[in-house]
Each structure stands twice: as C-alpha cells, then as structure tokens.
C-alpha cells in the first residue's frame, strides 16, 4: 500500500465535499477498491468512507415499493424478511454473492457503481426496471449502466439508494465461476403488469444487457417451456478462458429457463 488520506464522512454532502478535495474515491464495501489499491490499479489520494452515514443504510418496503440504501450489505439484503416476502428473487441473488466475507462487507451501492460485467445486482436492477437514486438525480437502470465498469455517474455523484416496484413474479439463476462465485452467465427475469423483462450478466462483452429473445418468448407465455429451442446469438458475447461466446449463448437459455422455473415455483 501507499500513503492515502482516509476520511469518515458524516453525511452525503460531507462525503462529496471531501472527495472533491483531492483525487478521491468513495469507499463503500471496498471489495473492489481495496484490492485495486493494493495492486496499484487505483491510487486515490483520498478515500472517503460512506459506511457511517445512517441514511444510506437499510431496506424499506412500503406496499410494493422497495427502497434499499446504498451501503446496505449483501447479507442484509439477503436476510431482510419484508424484502423476502415481496421479492424473494433478489434476496436469493444476494445470498449467493461471493463468500460470507464478501456478503457481510460488500454493498449494493458499491456493486452497481463499480458495474463489474459479471456482478449480480446489475442484472436484477435492469430486469426490475429499478431507479438508481444519487445525491443529484434519479436514473432508470436502463440509462445507468453504460458498459464495462462504466455507469452514468459523474465524478462528484454518489449512489444513495435504489428503488423499484416489486414484480408479480421474478427469478434469478446463474452459472457461477467455482472460484470467485461471479456469474459466468446469470439471468434475472421479472414479470409485472407492463410485461416481461430479462437481463443477462456475466456474458456480454459490453456488460449487463437485456435479452430481447428471452423477453419475446416469455411475453407469449411466462413458462420455462416457452424458452425451449430459443436461439441466442453468440455475437457480442464474452469469450475467455472459462467459456466461449457460443457456450455462454447456450447458458443464457439454460439460466433463463431455471430463472423462470424459480419465479413460478
């Protein structure tokens, strides 16, 4: 490690003020930032800790409206009883992120702000049609996620919460890398009165995306059988040492069927 200034923010305004004082970074769970600093992939002059700002913490469920504070950990999302009732797919997703250490330190705000192409939450928020709330504005998930590790956030902008309307049905399934537990391919499906949305993580070479093929099939009938024989193009899918684009294309169909089966189960 190298010399860095640590700040414990007392409010969102205080955090923004401190991060603008130098070449600063916001710290939430630190699951990506700290390793990046250790390997010198990131070298901020200042680190501003958001974890002691009370208004950024917790899950609120009011009828069908769900609001999750940015520094709420994966474990807290997974274990919230009210959220389990209205959107069990999201609590299931959170319970399978990484390992216990990651789940008790990593946060939903940190995950989506980092927008790792294999992270779980981006697929969920995209499929749920969620809104990302920042200190400056509210952004629909469709406009928030921009590409690999890229979002619409500006330098002095911080995620404060995510909010969405609980779907009538939703499900998530992923094929995890056995070492990291990141999704080699994950599919989140959600059905509500506006229709069906399906988002894919871990497979796109430009990050999370919605699958028009899955959505079109499920719009006719929200059943796993509706996806039998579905053809997912391998173009624009990721290829690496773990799986080829063609393999991931097949996994999208498999994970989508499992996600729908979970939603209907």
Secondary structure, DSSP 4 states (H G I P E B T S, - for coil): ----EEEE-SSHHHHHHHHTTTTEEEESS-TTHHHHHHTTS---SEEEE-TT-GGG--EEEETTEEEEETT-BHHHHHH-HHHHHH-HHHHHHHHTSS-HHHHHH-BHHHHHHHT-TT-SHHHHHHHTT-EEEESS-EEEHHHHEEETTEES--TT--EEEEEEEPPSEEEEEEEE-TTT--EEEEEEEEEETTEEEEEEESSBTTS-EE-HHHHHHHHH--SGGGGTT-----TTB---SS--HHHHHHHHHHHHHHHHHHHH-
